[in-house]
Amino acid sequence: MAWVVLEHSIEDVNRAGKVLASLHSEDELDRALEIINNWRASHYFPLNTFATRLRRRAARYPRALVSQRIKRLT
């Protein structure tokens, strides 16, 4: 799996969230979704790596449950 590199600053991500929360043009919404999807994808690899390592360590405990998810974007 390739690691997705974060291409935008946190300020860009916050602005994109504000655009999605209000009414803007279709072009602005498309750009905001592009930024937010990059943000989400850039966190998938570290989350997956951590969950995999945690599962290995939790295997010692029979009742341990490890889950992971990237929040849905509605």
CHARMM internal coordinates of N, CA and C (Angstrom, degrees):
IC EDIT
DIST 1 N 1 CA 1.4464
DIST 1 CA 1 C 1.5227
ANGL 1 N 1 CA 1 C 108.81
DIST 1 C 2 N 1.2930
ANGL 1 CA 1 C 2 N 116.96
DIHE 1 N 1 CA 1 C 2 N 132.84
DIST 2 N 2 CA 1.4583
ANGL 1 C 2 N 2 CA 122.14
DIHE 1 CA 1 C 2 N 2 CA 179.26
DIST 2 CA 2 C 1.5170
ANGL 2 N 2 CA 2 C 110.12
DIHE 1 C 2 N 2 CA 2 C -82.99
DIST 2 C 3 N 1.3014
ANGL 2 CA 2 C 3 N 115.74
DIHE 2 N 2 CA 2 C 3 N 141.92
DIST 3 N 3 CA 1.4486
ANGL 2 C 3 N 3 CA 122.40
DIHE 2 CA 2 C 3 N 3 CA 178.29
DIST 3 CA 3 C 1.5165
ANGL 3 N 3 CA 3 C 108.23
DIHE 2 C 3 N 3 CA 3 C -82.52
DIST 3 C 4 N 1.3161
ANGL 3 CA 3 C 4 N 117.57
DIHE 3 N 3 CA 3 C 4 N 121.67
DIST 4 N 4 CA 1.4629
ANGL 3 C 4 N 4 CA 122.37
DIHE 3 CA 3 C 4 N 4 CA 178.44
DIST 4 CA 4 C 1.5201
ANGL 4 N 4 CA 4 C 107.90
DIHE 3 C 4 N 4 CA 4 C -80.21
DIST 4 C 5 N 1.3170
ANGL 4 CA 4 C 5 N 116.10
DIHE 4 N 4 CA 4 C 5 N 127.09
DIST 5 N 5 CA 1.4524
ANGL 4 C 5 N 5 CA 121.49
DIHE 4 CA 4 C 5 N 5 CA -178.49
DIST 5 CA 5 C 1.5275
ANGL 5 N 5 CA 5 C 109.41
DIHE 4 C 5 N 5 CA 5 C -88.43
DIST 5 C 6 N 1.3188
ANGL 5 CA 5 C 6 N 115.68
DIHE 5 N 5 CA 5 C 6 N 134.35
DIST 6 N 6 CA 1.4530
ANGL 5 C 6 N 6 CA 121.04
DIHE 5 CA 5 C 6 N 6 CA 177.27
DIST 6 CA 6 C 1.5235
ANGL 6 N 6 CA 6 C 108.50
DIHE 5 C 6 N 6 CA 6 C -67.33
DIST 6 C 7 N 1.3179
ANGL 6 CA 6 C 7 N 116.89
DIHE 6 N 6 CA 6 C 7 N 122.66
DIST 7 N 7 CA 1.4589
ANGL 6 C 7 N 7 CA 122.35
DIHE 6 CA 6 C 7 N 7 CA -174.68
DIST 7 CA 7 C 1.5224
ANGL 7 N 7 CA 7 C 113.36
DIHE 6 C 7 N 7 CA 7 C -103.30
DIST 7 C 8 N 1.3335
ANGL 7 CA 7 C 8 N 117.62
DIHE 7 N 7 CA 7 C 8 N -2.49
DIST 8 N 8 CA 1.4575
ANGL 7 C 8 N 8 CA 120.83
DIHE 7 CA 7 C 8 N 8 CA -173.19
DIST 8 CA 8 C 1.5221
ANGL 8 N 8 CA 8 C 110.25
DIHE 7 C 8 N 8 CA 8 C -133.46
DIST 8 C 9 N 1.3120
ANGL 8 CA 8 C 9 N 116.34
DIHE 8 N 8 CA 8 C 9 N 153.44
DIST 9 N 9 CA 1.4626
ANGL 8 C 9 N 9 CA 120.97
DIHE 8 CA 8 C 9 N 9 CA 178.06
DIST 9 CA 9 C 1.5221
ANGL 9 N 9 CA 9 C 109.75
DIHE 8 C 9 N 9 CA 9 C -77.80
DIST 9 C 10 N 1.3223
ANGL 9 CA 9 C 10 N 115.55
DIHE 9 N 9 CA 9 C 10 N 165.01
DIST 10 N 10 CA 1.4611
ANGL 9 C 10 N 10 CA 120.18
DIHE 9 CA 9 C 10 N 10 CA 177.68
DIST 10 CA 10 C 1.5234
ANGL 10 N 10 CA 10 C 110.29
DIHE 9 C 10 N 10 CA 10 C -63.02
DIST 10 C 11 N 1.3145
ANGL 10 CA 10 C 11 N 116.92
DIHE 10 N 10 CA 10 C 11 N -31.45
DIST 11 N 11 CA 1.4676
ANGL 10 C 11 N 11 CA 120.13
DIHE 10 CA 10 C 11 N 11 CA 176.88
DIST 11 CA 11 C 1.5229
ANGL 11 N 11 CA 11 C 110.67
DIHE 10 C 11 N 11 CA 11 C -63.73
DIST 11 C 12 N 1.3567
ANGL 11 CA 11 C 12 N 116.36
DIHE 11 N 11 CA 11 C 12 N -41.79
DIST 12 N 12 CA 1.4704
ANGL 11 C 12 N 12 CA 120.37
DIHE 11 CA 11 C 12 N 12 CA 176.97
DIST 12 CA 12 C 1.5225
ANGL 12 N 12 CA 12 C 111.03
DIHE 11 C 12 N 12 CA 12 C -61.80
DIST 12 C 13 N 1.3195
ANGL 12 CA 12 C 13 N 116.03
DIHE 12 N 12 CA 12 C 13 N -41.20
DIST 13 N 13 CA 1.4643
ANGL 12 C 13 N 13 CA 120.63
DIHE 12 CA 12 C 13 N 13 CA -179.40
DIST 13 CA 13 C 1.5280
ANGL 13 N 13 CA 13 C 109.91
DIHE 12 C 13 N 13 CA 13 C -65.44
DIST 13 C 14 N 1.3219
ANGL 13 CA 13 C 14 N 117.05
DIHE 13 N 13 CA 13 C 14 N -43.52
DIST 14 N 14 CA 1.4697
ANGL 13 C 14 N 14 CA 120.15
DIHE 13 CA 13 C 14 N 14 CA 178.61
DIST 14 CA 14 C 1.5264
ANGL 14 N 14 CA 14 C 111.35
DIHE 13 C 14 N 14 CA 14 C -63.69
DIST 14 C 15 N 1.3367
ANGL 14 CA 14 C 15 N 117.19
DIHE 14 N 14 CA 14 C 15 N -41.54
DIST 15 N 15 CA 1.4622
ANGL 14 C 15 N 15 CA 120.56
DIHE 14 CA 14 C 15 N 15 CA 177.49
DIST 15 CA 15 C 1.5244
ANGL 15 N 15 CA 15 C 110.76
DIHE 14 C 15 N 15 CA 15 C -62.38
DIST 15 C 16 N 1.3324
ANGL 15 CA 15 C 16 N 115.99
DIHE 15 N 15 CA 15 C 16 N -41.13
DIST 16 N 16 CA 1.4656
ANGL 15 C 16 N 16 CA 120.33
DIHE 15 CA 15 C 16 N 16 CA 179.55
DIST 16 CA 16 C 1.5257
ANGL 16 N 16 CA 16 C 110.30
DIHE 15 C 16 N 16 CA 16 C -62.44
DIST 16 C 17 N 1.3196
ANGL 16 CA 16 C 17 N 117.15
DIHE 16 N 16 CA 16 C 17 N -39.06
DIST 17 N 17 CA 1.4611
ANGL 16 C 17 N 17 CA 120.55
DIHE 16 CA 16 C 17 N 17 CA 177.21
DIST 17 CA 17 C 1.5191
ANGL 17 N 17 CA 17 C 111.70
DIHE 16 C 17 N 17 CA 17 C -62.83
DIST 17 C 18 N 1.3205
ANGL 17 CA 17 C 18 N 116.26
DIHE 17 N 17 CA 17 C 18 N -39.41
DIST 18 N 18 CA 1.4697
ANGL 17 C 18 N 18 CA 119.91
DIHE 17 CA 17 C 18 N 18 CA 178.32
DIST 18 CA 18 C 1.5215
ANGL 18 N 18 CA 18 C 111.30
DIHE 17 C 18 N 18 CA 18 C -67.07
DIST 18 C 19 N 1.3289
ANGL 18 CA 18 C 19 N 116.55
DIHE 18 N 18 CA 18 C 19 N -36.40
DIST 19 N 19 CA 1.4682
ANGL 18 C 19 N 19 CA 120.47
DIHE 18 CA 18 C 19 N 19 CA 177.30
DIST 19 CA 19 C 1.5241
ANGL 19 N 19 CA 19 C 109.89
DIHE 18 C 19 N 19 CA 19 C -63.21
DIST 19 C 20 N 1.3365
ANGL 19 CA 19 C 20 N 116.27
DIHE 19 N 19 CA 19 C 20 N -43.91
DIST 20 N 20 CA 1.4648
ANGL 19 C 20 N 20 CA 119.59
DIHE 19 CA 19 C 20 N 20 CA 179.96
DIST 20 CA 20 C 1.5216
ANGL 20 N 20 CA 20 C 111.90
DIHE 19 C 20 N 20 CA 20 C -65.78
DIST 20 C 21 N 1.3233
ANGL 20 CA 20 C 21 N 116.77
DIHE 20 N 20 CA 20 C 21 N -30.60
DIST 21 N 21 CA 1.4591
ANGL 20 C 21 N 21 CA 120.50
DIHE 20 CA 20 C 21 N 21 CA -177.77
DIST 21 CA 21 C 1.5230
ANGL 21 N 21 CA 21 C 112.89
DIHE 20 C 21 N 21 CA 21 C -78.54
DIST 21 C 22 N 1.3215
ANGL 21 CA 21 C 22 N 117.85
DIHE 21 N 21 CA 21 C 22 N -12.11
DIST 22 N 22 CA 1.4599
ANGL 21 C 22 N 22 CA 120.31
DIHE 21 CA 21 C 22 N 22 CA -179.58
DIST 22 CA 22 C 1.5220
ANGL 22 N 22 CA 22 C 109.69
DIHE 21 C 22 N 22 CA 22 C -127.01
DIST 22 C 23 N 1.2885
ANGL 22 CA 22 C 23 N 116.38
DIHE 22 N 22 CA 22 C 23 N 175.40
DIST 23 N 23 CA 1.4612
ANGL 22 C 23 N 23 CA 121.10
DIHE 22 CA 22 C 23 N 23 CA -178.48
DIST 23 CA 23 C 1.5234
ANGL 23 N 23 CA 23 C 109.88
DIHE 22 C 23 N 23 CA 23 C -86.99
DIST 23 C 24 N 1.3168
ANGL 23 CA 23 C 24 N 115.54
DIHE 23 N 23 CA 23 C 24 N 121.75
DIST 24 N 24 CA 1.4618
ANGL 23 C 24 N 24 CA 121.86
DIHE 23 CA 23 C 24 N 24 CA 177.71
DIST 24 CA 24 C 1.5232
ANGL 24 N 24 CA 24 C 108.90
DIHE 23 C 24 N 24 CA 24 C -138.09
DIST 24 C 25 N 1.3114
ANGL 24 CA 24 C 25 N 115.61
DIHE 24 N 24 CA 24 C 25 N 178.27
DIST 25 N 25 CA 1.4650
ANGL 24 C 25 N 25 CA 120.06
DIHE 24 CA 24 C 25 N 25 CA 179.50
DIST 25 CA 25 C 1.5284
ANGL 25 N 25 CA 25 C 109.96
DIHE 24 C 25 N 25 CA 25 C -68.58
DIST 25 C 26 N 1.3138
ANGL 25 CA 25 C 26 N 114.74
DIHE 25 N 25 CA 25 C 26 N 161.70
DIST 26 N 26 CA 1.4637
ANGL 25 C 26 N 26 CA 120.12
DIHE 25 CA 25 C 26 N 26 CA -179.58
DIST 26 CA 26 C 1.5278
ANGL 26 N 26 CA 26 C 111.46
DIHE 25 C 26 N 26 CA 26 C -62.16
DIST 26 C 27 N 1.3273
ANGL 26 CA 26 C 27 N 117.57
DIHE 26 N 26 CA 26 C 27 N -37.07
DIST 27 N 27 CA 1.4663
ANGL 26 C 27 N 27 CA 120.87
DIHE 26 CA 26 C 27 N 27 CA 178.34
DIST 27 CA 27 C 1.5250
ANGL 27 N 27 CA 27 C 111.39
DIHE 26 C 27 N 27 CA 27 C -63.40
DIST 27 C 28 N 1.3329
ANGL 27 CA 27 C 28 N 116.39
DIHE 27 N 27 CA 27 C 28 N -42.21
DIST 28 N 28 CA 1.4660
ANGL 27 C 28 N 28 CA 120.21
DIHE 27 CA 27 C 28 N 28 CA 178.61
DIST 28 CA 28 C 1.5268
ANGL 28 N 28 CA 28 C 110.71
DIHE 27 C 28 N 28 CA 28 C -65.46
DIST 28 C 29 N 1.3163
ANGL 28 CA 28 C 29 N 116.78
DIHE 28 N 28 CA 28 C 29 N -39.92
DIST 29 N 29 CA 1.4602
ANGL 28 C 29 N 29 CA 120.27
DIHE 28 CA 28 C 29 N 29 CA 178.27
DIST 29 CA 29 C 1.5233
ANGL 29 N 29 CA 29 C 111.68
DIHE 28 C 29 N 29 CA 29 C -65.04
DIST 29 C 30 N 1.3300
ANGL 29 CA 29 C 30 N 116.83
DIHE 29 N 29 CA 29 C 30 N -41.55
DIST 30 N 30 CA 1.4667
ANGL 29 C 30 N 30 CA 120.82
DIHE 29 CA 29 C 30 N 30 CA 178.35
DIST 30 CA 30 C 1.5270
ANGL 30 N 30 CA 30 C 110.77
DIHE 29 C 30 N 30 CA 30 C -61.71
DIST 30 C 31 N 1.3140
ANGL 30 CA 30 C 31 N 116.73
DIHE 30 N 30 CA 30 C 31 N -43.95
DIST 31 N 31 CA 1.4724
ANGL 30 C 31 N 31 CA 121.40
DIHE 30 CA 30 C 31 N 31 CA 179.25
DIST 31 CA 31 C 1.5269
ANGL 31 N 31 CA 31 C 110.08
DIHE 30 C 31 N 31 CA 31 C -64.73
DIST 31 C 32 N 1.3226
ANGL 31 CA 31 C 32 N 117.31
DIHE 31 N 31 CA 31 C 32 N -42.15
DIST 32 N 32 CA 1.4656
ANGL 31 C 32 N 32 CA 121.00
DIHE 31 CA 31 C 32 N 32 CA 179.02
DIST 32 CA 32 C 1.5281
ANGL 32 N 32 CA 32 C 110.41
DIHE 31 C 32 N 32 CA 32 C -62.29
DIST 32 C 33 N 1.3187
ANGL 32 CA 32 C 33 N 117.32
DIHE 32 N 32 CA 32 C 33 N -42.61
DIST 33 N 33 CA 1.4683
ANGL 32 C 33 N 33 CA 120.51
DIHE 32 CA 32 C 33 N 33 CA 177.97
DIST 33 CA 33 C 1.5239
ANGL 33 N 33 CA 33 C 111.80
DIHE 32 C 33 N 33 CA 33 C -63.85
DIST 33 C 34 N 1.3133
ANGL 33 CA 33 C 34 N 116.96
DIHE 33 N 33 CA 33 C 34 N -37.73
DIST 34 N 34 CA 1.4599
ANGL 33 C 34 N 34 CA 121.30
DIHE 33 CA 33 C 34 N 34 CA 177.68
DIST 34 CA 34 C 1.5325
ANGL 34 N 34 CA 34 C 110.09
DIHE 33 C 34 N 34 CA 34 C -61.06
DIST 34 C 35 N 1.3214
ANGL 34 CA 34 C 35 N 116.90
DIHE 34 N 34 CA 34 C 35 N -45.54
DIST 35 N 35 CA 1.4632
ANGL 34 C 35 N 35 CA 121.66
DIHE 34 CA 34 C 35 N 35 CA -179.97
DIST 35 CA 35 C 1.5200
ANGL 35 N 35 CA 35 C 110.69
DIHE 34 C 35 N 35 CA 35 C -64.85
DIST 35 C 36 N 1.3261
ANGL 35 CA 35 C 36 N 116.68
DIHE 35 N 35 CA 35 C 36 N -46.37
DIST 36 N 36 CA 1.4661
ANGL 35 C 36 N 36 CA 120.35
DIHE 35 CA 35 C 36 N 36 CA -177.90
DIST 36 CA 36 C 1.5219
ANGL 36 N 36 CA 36 C 111.01
DIHE 35 C 36 N 36 CA 36 C -66.60
DIST 36 C 37 N 1.3153
ANGL 36 CA 36 C 37 N 118.09
DIHE 36 N 36 CA 36 C 37 N -39.72
DIST 37 N 37 CA 1.4643
ANGL 36 C 37 N 37 CA 120.10
DIHE 36 CA 36 C 37 N 37 CA 178.54
DIST 37 CA 37 C 1.5189
ANGL 37 N 37 CA 37 C 111.85
DIHE 36 C 37 N 37 CA 37 C -66.07
DIST 37 C 38 N 1.3305
ANGL 37 CA 37 C 38 N 117.42
DIHE 37 N 37 CA 37 C 38 N -35.06
DIST 38 N 38 CA 1.4641
ANGL 37 C 38 N 38 CA 120.01
DIHE 37 CA 37 C 38 N 38 CA 174.87
DIST 38 CA 38 C 1.5273
ANGL 38 N 38 CA 38 C 110.05
DIHE 37 C 38 N 38 CA 38 C -64.91
DIST 38 C 39 N 1.3208
ANGL 38 CA 38 C 39 N 117.07
DIHE 38 N 38 CA 38 C 39 N -42.00
DIST 39 N 39 CA 1.4694
ANGL 38 C 39 N 39 CA 122.22
DIHE 38 CA 38 C 39 N 39 CA 178.59
DIST 39 CA 39 C 1.5281
ANGL 39 N 39 CA 39 C 109.96
DIHE 38 C 39 N 39 CA 39 C -59.37
DIST 39 C 40 N 1.3220
ANGL 39 CA 39 C 40 N 116.35
DIHE 39 N 39 CA 39 C 40 N -47.53
DIST 40 N 40 CA 1.4604
ANGL 39 C 40 N 40 CA 120.80
DIHE 39 CA 39 C 40 N 40 CA -179.36
DIST 40 CA 40 C 1.5212
ANGL 40 N 40 CA 40 C 111.46
DIHE 39 C 40 N 40 CA 40 C -64.56
DIST 40 C 41 N 1.3294
ANGL 40 CA 40 C 41 N 116.72
DIHE 40 N 40 CA 40 C 41 N -44.31
DIST 41 N 41 CA 1.4605
ANGL 40 C 41 N 41 CA 120.66
DIHE 40 CA 40 C 41 N 41 CA -178.31
DIST 41 CA 41 C 1.5266
ANGL 41 N 41 CA 41 C 111.60
DIHE 40 C 41 N 41 CA 41 C -65.91
DIST 41 C 42 N 1.3228
ANGL 41 CA 41 C 42 N 117.03
DIHE 41 N 41 CA 41 C 42 N -33.67
DIST 42 N 42 CA 1.4622
ANGL 41 C 42 N 42 CA 119.73
DIHE 41 CA 41 C 42 N 42 CA -179.24
DIST 42 CA 42 C 1.5283
ANGL 42 N 42 CA 42 C 111.72
DIHE 41 C 42 N 42 CA 42 C -68.26
DIST 42 C 43 N 1.3192
ANGL 42 CA 42 C 43 N 117.83
DIHE 42 N 42 CA 42 C 43 N -18.07
DIST 43 N 43 CA 1.4565
ANGL 42 C 43 N 43 CA 121.10
DIHE 42 CA 42 C 43 N 43 CA 179.11
DIST 43 CA 43 C 1.5306
ANGL 43 N 43 CA 43 C 112.89
DIHE 42 C 43 N 43 CA 43 C -95.28
DIST 43 C 44 N 1.3148
ANGL 43 CA 43 C 44 N 118.10
DIHE 43 N 43 CA 43 C 44 N -8.47
DIST 44 N 44 CA 1.4567
ANGL 43 C 44 N 44 CA 120.48
DIHE 43 CA 43 C 44 N 44 CA -176.83
DIST 44 CA 44 C 1.5267
ANGL 44 N 44 CA 44 C 111.99
DIHE 43 C 44 N 44 CA 44 C -66.60
DIST 44 C 45 N 1.3132
ANGL 44 CA 44 C 45 N 118.07
DIHE 44 N 44 CA 44 C 45 N -47.65
DIST 45 N 45 CA 1.4689
ANGL 44 C 45 N 45 CA 120.96
DIHE 44 CA 44 C 45 N 45 CA -176.42
DIST 45 CA 45 C 1.5309
ANGL 45 N 45 CA 45 C 112.05
DIHE 44 C 45 N 45 CA 45 C -62.65
DIST 45 C 46 N 1.3489
ANGL 45 CA 45 C 46 N 119.41
DIHE 45 N 45 CA 45 C 46 N -49.77
DIST 46 N 46 CA 1.4643
ANGL 45 C 46 N 46 CA 118.07
DIHE 45 CA 45 C 46 N 46 CA 177.74
DIST 46 CA 46 C 1.5376
ANGL 46 N 46 CA 46 C 112.69
DIHE 45 C 46 N 46 CA 46 C -61.26
DIST 46 C 47 N 1.3247
ANGL 46 CA 46 C 47 N 117.39
DIHE 46 N 46 CA 46 C 47 N -38.55
DIST 47 N 47 CA 1.4638
ANGL 46 C 47 N 47 CA 120.67
DIHE 46 CA 46 C 47 N 47 CA 178.52
DIST 47 CA 47 C 1.5213
ANGL 47 N 47 CA 47 C 110.50
DIHE 46 C 47 N 47 CA 47 C -63.11
DIST 47 C 48 N 1.3134
ANGL 47 CA 47 C 48 N 117.13
DIHE 47 N 47 CA 47 C 48 N -44.94
DIST 48 N 48 CA 1.4549
ANGL 47 C 48 N 48 CA 121.87
DIHE 47 CA 47 C 48 N 48 CA 179.93
DIST 48 CA 48 C 1.5308
ANGL 48 N 48 CA 48 C 111.12
DIHE 47 C 48 N 48 CA 48 C -64.04
DIST 48 C 49 N 1.3216
ANGL 48 CA 48 C 49 N 117.14
DIHE 48 N 48 CA 48 C 49 N -42.15
DIST 49 N 49 CA 1.4639
ANGL 48 C 49 N 49 CA 121.57
DIHE 48 CA 48 C 49 N 49 CA 178.93
DIST 49 CA 49 C 1.5235
ANGL 49 N 49 CA 49 C 110.68
DIHE 48 C 49 N 49 CA 49 C -61.66
DIST 49 C 50 N 1.3195
ANGL 49 CA 49 C 50 N 115.91
DIHE 49 N 49 CA 49 C 50 N -46.79
DIST 50 N 50 CA 1.4637
ANGL 49 C 50 N 50 CA 120.20
DIHE 49 CA 49 C 50 N 50 CA 179.67
DIST 50 CA 50 C 1.5230
ANGL 50 N 50 CA 50 C 111.15
DIHE 49 C 50 N 50 CA 50 C -62.41
DIST 50 C 51 N 1.3239
ANGL 50 CA 50 C 51 N 117.43
DIHE 50 N 50 CA 50 C 51 N -45.33
DIST 51 N 51 CA 1.4634
ANGL 50 C 51 N 51 CA 121.13
DIHE 50 CA 50 C 51 N 51 CA -178.76
DIST 51 CA 51 C 1.5275
ANGL 51 N 51 CA 51 C 111.06
DIHE 50 C 51 N 51 CA 51 C -63.57
DIST 51 C 52 N 1.3249
ANGL 51 CA 51 C 52 N 117.42
DIHE 51 N 51 CA 51 C 52 N -38.91
DIST 52 N 52 CA 1.4637
ANGL 51 C 52 N 52 CA 121.14
DIHE 51 CA 51 C 52 N 52 CA 178.34
DIST 52 CA 52 C 1.5254
ANGL 52 N 52 CA 52 C 110.74
DIHE 51 C 52 N 52 CA 52 C -62.80
DIST 52 C 53 N 1.3075
ANGL 52 CA 52 C 53 N 116.27
DIHE 52 N 52 CA 52 C 53 N -46.55
DIST 53 N 53 CA 1.4727
ANGL 52 C 53 N 53 CA 119.72
DIHE 52 CA 52 C 53 N 53 CA 178.57
DIST 53 CA 53 C 1.5226
ANGL 53 N 53 CA 53 C 111.23
DIHE 52 C 53 N 53 CA 53 C -64.33
DIST 53 C 54 N 1.3122
ANGL 53 CA 53 C 54 N 116.36
DIHE 53 N 53 CA 53 C 54 N -40.04
DIST 54 N 54 CA 1.4578
ANGL 53 C 54 N 54 CA 119.90
DIHE 53 CA 53 C 54 N 54 CA 179.23
DIST 54 CA 54 C 1.5299
ANGL 54 N 54 CA 54 C 110.61
DIHE 53 C 54 N 54 CA 54 C -64.84
DIST 54 C 55 N 1.3289
ANGL 54 CA 54 C 55 N 117.34
DIHE 54 N 54 CA 54 C 55 N -39.52
DIST 55 N 55 CA 1.4733
ANGL 54 C 55 N 55 CA 120.53
DIHE 54 CA 54 C 55 N 55 CA 178.01
DIST 55 CA 55 C 1.5279
ANGL 55 N 55 CA 55 C 110.88
DIHE 54 C 55 N 55 CA 55 C -60.96
DIST 55 C 56 N 1.3255
ANGL 55 CA 55 C 56 N 116.35
DIHE 55 N 55 CA 55 C 56 N -41.49
DIST 56 N 56 CA 1.4727
ANGL 55 C 56 N 56 CA 119.75
DIHE 55 CA 55 C 56 N 56 CA 179.31
DIST 56 CA 56 C 1.5301
ANGL 56 N 56 CA 56 C 110.45
DIHE 55 C 56 N 56 CA 56 C -61.61
DIST 56 C 57 N 1.3018
ANGL 56 CA 56 C 57 N 116.24
DIHE 56 N 56 CA 56 C 57 N -44.39
DIST 57 N 57 CA 1.4652
ANGL 56 C 57 N 57 CA 119.39
DIHE 56 CA 56 C 57 N 57 CA -179.39
DIST 57 CA 57 C 1.5240
ANGL 57 N 57 CA 57 C 111.29
DIHE 56 C 57 N 57 CA 57 C -70.80
DIST 57 C 58 N 1.3021
ANGL 57 CA 57 C 58 N 117.04
DIHE 57 N 57 CA 57 C 58 N -35.17
DIST 58 N 58 CA 1.4644
ANGL 57 C 58 N 58 CA 121.24
DIHE 57 CA 57 C 58 N 58 CA -178.48
DIST 58 CA 58 C 1.5203
ANGL 58 N 58 CA 58 C 111.85
DIHE 57 C 58 N 58 CA 58 C -74.18
DIST 58 C 59 N 1.3234
ANGL 58 CA 58 C 59 N 118.05
DIHE 58 N 58 CA 58 C 59 N -14.62
DIST 59 N 59 CA 1.4696
ANGL 58 C 59 N 59 CA 121.00
DIHE 58 CA 58 C 59 N 59 CA -179.07
DIST 59 CA 59 C 1.5241
ANGL 59 N 59 CA 59 C 111.46
DIHE 58 C 59 N 59 CA 59 C -60.20
DIST 59 C 60 N 1.3176
ANGL 59 CA 59 C 60 N 117.70
DIHE 59 N 59 CA 59 C 60 N -22.03
DIST 60 N 60 CA 1.4694
ANGL 59 C 60 N 60 CA 121.75
DIHE 59 CA 59 C 60 N 60 CA 178.20
DIST 60 CA 60 C 1.5268
ANGL 60 N 60 CA 60 C 111.96
DIHE 59 C 60 N 60 CA 60 C -68.90
DIST 60 C 61 N 1.3039
ANGL 60 CA 60 C 61 N 115.79
DIHE 60 N 60 CA 60 C 61 N -22.09
DIST 61 N 61 CA 1.4563
ANGL 60 C 61 N 61 CA 120.56
DIHE 60 CA 60 C 61 N 61 CA -175.56
DIST 61 CA 61 C 1.5262
ANGL 61 N 61 CA 61 C 109.60
DIHE 60 C 61 N 61 CA 61 C -109.17
DIST 61 C 62 N 1.3099
ANGL 61 CA 61 C 62 N 117.50
DIHE 61 N 61 CA 61 C 62 N 115.25
DIST 62 N 62 CA 1.4649
ANGL 61 C 62 N 62 CA 120.54
DIHE 61 CA 61 C 62 N 62 CA -171.28
DIST 62 CA 62 C 1.5404
ANGL 62 N 62 CA 62 C 114.86
DIHE 61 C 62 N 62 CA 62 C -61.58
DIST 62 C 63 N 1.3011
ANGL 62 CA 62 C 63 N 118.60
DIHE 62 N 62 CA 62 C 63 N -27.71
DIST 63 N 63 CA 1.4682
ANGL 62 C 63 N 63 CA 120.07
DIHE 62 CA 62 C 63 N 63 CA -177.00
DIST 63 CA 63 C 1.5207
ANGL 63 N 63 CA 63 C 113.21
DIHE 62 C 63 N 63 CA 63 C -100.72
DIST 63 C 64 N 1.3142
ANGL 63 CA 63 C 64 N 117.05
DIHE 63 N 63 CA 63 C 64 N 6.94
DIST 64 N 64 CA 1.4713
ANGL 63 C 64 N 64 CA 120.41
DIHE 63 CA 63 C 64 N 64 CA -177.99
DIST 64 CA 64 C 1.5256
ANGL 64 N 64 CA 64 C 110.78
DIHE 63 C 64 N 64 CA 64 C -69.40
DIST 64 C 65 N 1.3030
ANGL 64 CA 64 C 65 N 115.12
DIHE 64 N 64 CA 64 C 65 N 141.21
DIST 65 N 65 CA 1.4588
ANGL 64 C 65 N 65 CA 121.60
DIHE 64 CA 64 C 65 N 65 CA 178.99
DIST 65 CA 65 C 1.5238
ANGL 65 N 65 CA 65 C 107.87
DIHE 64 C 65 N 65 CA 65 C -129.74
DIST 65 C 66 N 1.3186
ANGL 65 CA 65 C 66 N 116.27
DIHE 65 N 65 CA 65 C 66 N 126.04
DIST 66 N 66 CA 1.4595
ANGL 65 C 66 N 66 CA 121.48
DIHE 65 CA 65 C 66 N 66 CA 178.19
DIST 66 CA 66 C 1.5188
ANGL 66 N 66 CA 66 C 107.59
DIHE 65 C 66 N 66 CA 66 C -121.95
DIST 66 C 67 N 1.3072
ANGL 66 CA 66 C 67 N 116.22
DIHE 66 N 66 CA 66 C 67 N 130.48
DIST 67 N 67 CA 1.4661
ANGL 66 C 67 N 67 CA 120.22
DIHE 66 CA 66 C 67 N 67 CA 177.53
DIST 67 CA 67 C 1.5128
ANGL 67 N 67 CA 67 C 108.95
DIHE 66 C 67 N 67 CA 67 C -134.70
DIST 67 C 68 N 1.3105
ANGL 67 CA 67 C 68 N 115.49
DIHE 67 N 67 CA 67 C 68 N 165.97
DIST 68 N 68 CA 1.4636
ANGL 67 C 68 N 68 CA 120.83
DIHE 67 CA 67 C 68 N 68 CA 177.55
DIST 68 CA 68 C 1.5066
ANGL 68 N 68 CA 68 C 109.00
DIHE 67 C 68 N 68 CA 68 C -152.40
DIST 68 C 69 N 1.3242
ANGL 68 CA 68 C 69 N 115.49
DIHE 68 N 68 CA 68 C 69 N 152.92
DIST 69 N 69 CA 1.4590
ANGL 68 C 69 N 69 CA 119.52
DIHE 68 CA 68 C 69 N 69 CA 173.95
DIST 69 CA 69 C 1.5170
ANGL 69 N 69 CA 69 C 109.27
DIHE 68 C 69 N 69 CA 69 C -164.80
DIST 69 C 70 N 1.2867
ANGL 69 CA 69 C 70 N 114.36
DIHE 69 N 69 CA 69 C 70 N 149.04
DIST 70 N 70 CA 1.4591
ANGL 69 C 70 N 70 CA 122.04
DIHE 69 CA 69 C 70 N 70 CA 168.76
DIST 70 CA 70 C 1.5141
ANGL 70 N 70 CA 70 C 104.57
DIHE 69 C 70 N 70 CA 70 C -95.05
DIST 70 C 71 N 1.3188
ANGL 70 CA 70 C 71 N 117.25
DIHE 70 N 70 CA 70 C 71 N 132.10
DIST 71 N 71 CA 1.4608
ANGL 70 C 71 N 71 CA 119.52
DIHE 70 CA 70 C 71 N 71 CA -179.04
DIST 71 CA 71 C 1.5115
ANGL 71 N 71 CA 71 C 111.64
DIHE 70 C 71 N 71 CA 71 C -57.02
DIST 71 C 72 N 1.3109
ANGL 71 CA 71 C 72 N 115.58
DIHE 71 N 71 CA 71 C 72 N 143.65
DIST 72 N 72 CA 1.4657
ANGL 71 C 72 N 72 CA 120.97
DIHE 71 CA 71 C 72 N 72 CA 177.23
DIST 72 CA 72 C 1.5090
ANGL 72 N 72 CA 72 C 110.52
DIHE 71 C 72 N 72 CA 72 C -72.35
DIST 72 C 73 N 1.2944
ANGL 72 CA 72 C 73 N 115.34
DIHE 72 N 72 CA 72 C 73 N 149.09
DIST 73 N 73 CA 1.4530
ANGL 72 C 73 N 73 CA 121.21
DIHE 72 CA 72 C 73 N 73 CA 175.62
DIST 73 CA 73 C 1.5203
ANGL 73 N 73 CA 73 C 107.00
DIHE 72 C 73 N 73 CA 73 C -110.88
DIST 73 C 74 N 1.3110
ANGL 73 CA 73 C 74 N 116.27
DIHE 73 N 73 CA 73 C 74 N 106.10
DIST 74 N 74 CA 1.4729
ANGL 73 C 74 N 74 CA 119.38
DIHE 73 CA 73 C 74 N 74 CA -176.59
DIST 74 CA 74 C 1.5031
ANGL 74 N 74 CA 74 C 111.59
DIHE 73 C 74 N 74 CA 74 C -85.81
END
COOR INIT
IC SEED 1 N 1 CA 1 C
IC BUILD
